[in-house]
Amino acid sequence: MIVKEIADGIYFMGAMHWDRRLFDELIPLPDGTSYNAYLIKDEKIALIDTVDPSKRDELLESLDEMNVQRIDYIVSHHTEQDHSGAIPDILEKYKEAKVIASKLGKELLKEHLLIPEEKIIAVEDGQNISLGKRSLQFISAPWVHWPETVLSYLREDKILFTCDLFGSHLATSRIYADENPRIYESAKRYYAEIMMPFRNKIKKYLERLEQMEIKMIAPSHGPIYRKPEDIFKAYENWVSDKVKKEVIVAYVSMHGSIEVMVRHFIKALEENGLPYKLFNLTVTDIGESAMALVDASTLVLATPTVLTGMHPLALYAFYLANALNPKTKFVSMIVSYGWGGKVIEQAKSMFKLKAELIEPVIARGYPKEKDFDALNALARKIAEKHKEKGIE
């Protein structure tokens, strides 16, 4: 655990998980991650979030090394166990401590971690709790990214503790964002994988937060921002409705037909002046593809038919695109089949994106001249749609 004083009497306590490579058994972690807790020493002592259960011993040892004899408050911004998992251990060691959470957070802490009701203080939006010379103000932020989430603002020091908001999965000994050259790539990846489904909620919270005087943003994953305006600007771009002129082509090919069609299609995109990114779903890092979806205008999914439906890898990609809910404006498909299939019907039944469906290209067996003509027409159609929408 890295312990560092970030302001007078305020300590970063980050447990680095250097070798973790998968989060929630779903999200790749190429750079590991961190679980950040923060300790505020005042007349009352507050611990802001805890750490993942796998790192509880490091947190307890660090508190001992800092000679922390008493903790009055444990702030639980969000109940997920990478932040709340060590709360029972802290309560066991510091008997007098109380947990502060939102009203729903209180219920979830009781259910998920079996914390007794009498140990939890539920706070409302805007409520202040005095620590002595300092006070914490709580800001309700449901669906960033769970419904019980709150943020906290240390008013006198103008530090905003944001839990998952503005986070990044990045294990690093450099605890400040401005010390990490790749921080915005990591932050964008984190936004794409976790925050993007809630971008319309985040828009509203950004408007509120920008009215506050904030000198430092301290998330519970990744480095601290000493220049809050930089991450605000990045988030404003990511959550906006603005897209860039780019086509994401995600494909899987079993016997070569889709491979041939995709290769022809990307040449047609080039001929129509359309930049693209190509993802082979058999080897794609889903984090990379999620990042690409943050601001791309168009998604084209190419799949062979397996037992009348999409190839499972294509189905998974389609499911994730729906779940992530990007601001993509147009969606289409390239499909091959042998004796029959219902890929398009399957896709339409699942489709939830607020995007326009462009007529797909469907080929039987190996693509023929008419299929290549249809791919050319699809590329032209996408270019026309971009022009109509003013996407440059």
N, C-alpha and C positions, 0 to 999 in steps of 0.2 A: 504494500500500500504506500502511495506517495502522499505525504502530509506536507502542506505548505500554507503559510499564512498569506492570504490574498488581500486582506485589509486588517486594520487594527482589531485583534481579537476574533477574527473570522478565518476559519481554516478549511482549505480544500482537503478532503480525505478520499482519494481516488484509488479504488482497488482495480488494478490493471489485469485483465484476462487476456494475456498475450496470445495464447494458443487456442482460444475458442474459435471454432470455424463454422458454427451453425447456431442460429438463434431461433427459439421456438420450433426447433426441428424443421425449419422452413427457410430461413433467411441466411444466405451465405455471409460469412464474416471474414473477408480476405485480410483485414487489418486488425482482427481481434476486437475487443471492446473494453469499456471501463464502466464501473458502477461508482458514481460519485455521491458521496455524502459530504455534508458541510457542517462544521461545528461553530456555533456562535457563543462566545463567552461574554456574559453580562451579569447583571444581578441574578437573572435566570439564565440557565444554560440550555440551549436548544440544539438538537441534532436534526439537520434537514435531510430527510430520506436516510435509508440505510444502504445495504448492498445485497447482492445475490447470495442465497444461502451457501453457495460454494466458497464464498469469501468472508463468511461471518467471523472466522477466527482472526483474520487479518484486521478487521475493524475493531474487534475487542482488544486485540494486542496493541493497536495504535492508540486507543483510548487510554489504556493502562500506561503506555509510554508517555502520553501527554499529561498523566496524573489527573485525569478527569475523575473526580470523586462523586460527582452528582450530575444527573441530567434531569431537567425539569420537564422539557417538552421534546417529543419526537414528532416532527412534521411528516405526515404521509401524504404526499401530493397525489399518489396513484398507487393502487393496490397490487399491481403486477409484481411478482416476487423478485424480479431483478432489482427492485427498489425497496420493497417492503419485507423481503424474506427474512432479514435479520432482526426485525422488530421484536419478535418474541424473546430472542436472546438478550437484546438490550433491556427489555422489561424485566427479565430474570435477574440481570446484573444490577440494574438501577431501579430498585423497587418503587421509588417515589415518582418515577417518570409517568407522564400522561401522553397519550398519542393525540395529535391534532389532525383531523381529516374533515372532508366535506360530509354532509349528512348521508349521502349515498356511500361515500367512502367508509364511514363508520359501519354501515351494514355489511359491506364487502369484507372489511377487515375481520368482523365477527365470523363471517361465513368461511372465508378463505384461510385465515390464520388462527381462528378460534380465540381471538383476543377478547377478554371480558368487556362487556359494555361499559362498566364503570371506569375502565382505564382509557376510554376514548372521549375526547371533546369534539363535538361537531361544530364547525364554523360556517358562517354564512358569507356570501359574496360581500366584499368590502369591510368585513369585520377586522378589527385590530386586536392584537394580543401584545401587551407590554412585556418586554424582557428586562426593563430597568431604564437605562439610558437609550435603549433602542426599542423599536416596536415592529412587529411583523403584520403586514396587511395581506389578507387573503383575497385572491381573485378567482372567481369561479370560471372554469374553462372546460365545460363538458365536451366530450368527443374530441379531445386532443390527448390521447386517442381513445380513452375509455370514458364512460359517462360520468364518472365520479371525480375526474381530474380537477385539481386546483393548482394555482401558482401562488407563490408568496413573494412579497416585496419588502425588503428591509429598508424602511423609509429613510432613516437617517444616513445610511451609506449608499442608498440608491442602487442596491443590488437586487436584481430580479432572479429568483430561483424558479426554473421553468420545467424541471423534471424532463419529460421526453421532448417537449417542444424545443426546437433549435438544437437538438442533440445530434450526435454522430457516433457511429460505431468505429472507434479508433482508439487502440491502445497506444499510448505514447508517454514518454517521460517529460515531454514539453506540454505543460498544462494549459498554455494560452493559445488561442486560435491563431494569433498573429505569428506564432513561432512554428506553425505547421503549414508548409507550402501547399499541401494537398487537402486542406481542411474543407474547402467548399465542394470538392468532389465527394468527400466523405459525407458532408452534410446533405448534399443533393441526393446521394444514394439513400441515406437514412430517410429523408423526406419522401422519396419515391416509394420506398418499401413500406413505410409505416404511416406517414402523415397525409399522403396524397388523397386517400379516400375522403378526408375531412377538410379539403382545401377551402370550401365555402364557409365552413365554421371558422377556420383559421383567419380568413380575410377579415372577419368581424373583430376577432381578438387583436389582430395587428392594428386595426384602427384605434382600438382602445389603448393598447400599449404604447402606441406612438404619441399619445397625449401625455404620457408620464415622462418624468426625468429619470433616465436609466443610464448609469455609468458602467454597469457590468452585467452581463447575462451569464448565469451559472447553471448550466443544464446538468442532468444526472447521467448523461452519457457523453463522453468526449470532452474536448477542451472548452475553456472559459473564453467568452468574448469580452475583451477590453474595449473594443470598438463596436458597440451594439448596432450602429447604423449599417455596418457591412452585412451582417446576417439578416437584418430587417430588409435591406434592399434585395438580397438574394431571394428571401421568402416572398416578397411582394411580386417578384417576377414569376416565381414558380406557381403561386396561387392565382395569378391573374388569368384572364381568358385569352391572352395573347399566345399564339402558337408560331412556330417557325416553319419555313418551307422545307419540310423533310418528311420522307416516307419511310416508315419502319416496315421492313419485310421480314417476317418470321416464318420459317418453313421447316418441314421435315419431309424427307423423301425415302420411300421404301425400295422401289425398283427402278428409280431414275427418272420417271416421267415428271415429277414435281421439280426435281433438280434442273432438268432441261427447261421447263417452263419458267422457273424463277430466273435462271441465267438470261433467258431471252427478255424477260420482263424488266430486269434492272438495266439492260441496255436500252430498252424503250424509255425508261425513266430518264436516263442520261440524255437521250435524244430530245426529250421534252424539257430539258433544263431543270430536272427535279433531283435534288440531293437525296440520298437514301442511306439507311443503315441496314445491314443484312445480318440476321441472326439464325444460325442453324440450331434448331431446338434440341438436337441430340447432345450438344456440347455447351449450350448457352448458360452463362451465369444469370439467374433470374434478376439479380440486382442490377446487372448491366442493362438488361432489357427494360427493367422498370425505370431506370434513369433516363433511357432514351424516350420513354413515353411521357415524361414530365412535360415536354414542350413540343413534341412532334405533331404535325398537323394530321397525319394520315397513317393508318395501320392496315397492312395487307397480310393476311394469314394464309399460308399455302399448305395444304394437307392432302395426302392420299386418303382413300376410304378404307376403313377397317370395320368389317362386319356392319356395313351400312352407315357408319358414323365417322366422325373425325378420328384421326390417329390419336392415341391417348396423350402424346406430348403436345399436340396441337390443341386438344381439348383442355389440357391443363393451362396452356398459355392463354386460351380464350377465357377460361374461368378467372385467371389472375387479372387479365385486362379489365374484365367486368368489375372485379372486386376493388381494384386500384382506382377505378373511375377517373382516368386522366381526362384532360381537356381536349382530347383528340376530336377533330371535326369530321373526319371521313373514315369509313371502314369498308374494306372489301375482302374478297377471298379468291384464291386460286385452288381449284379442286380437281383431282383426277379420280377416276373410278374404273372398276373392271366390269362387273355384271349388273351393278345397280347401287343405289345408296340414297341416304337422306341427310347428307352433310348440311346442306343449306337449311333444311327444315329444322335440324338440330340446333344450328347456330341461331336462327331466328327465335327459337323458343327460349334460348338462354340470354339473348341480347338485352343488355340493360344500359349501355352507354348512350349518352346524349350526343350521338354522332349520326351523320347521314350515311345510310348504306348505299354503296355504289354497286351496280350489277356485277356479280361475280363471273369469273371465267371457269367453265367446267369442261373438262376433256375426258373422253373415254379412251382408256388405254394410252398408248404413246401419243403425244401431241402431234396434230397434223396442221396443215397450212392454215385452215380456218381458226384453229386454236391460237396460233401465233398472231394472226390478224386480230383476234379478240384481245390478246394481251397488249398489242400495240394500241388498240382502241381504249383499253382500260387506262394505260399510261396517259393518253391524250385527255381522257375524261377527268383524271385527277388534276392534270395541269389546268384544265378549264375551270374546275371547281375552285382551285387555288386563286385563279385570276378573279373569279366572281366574288370571292370572299376578301380579296385584297391581301392575300397572304404572300408576303415577299421574303 
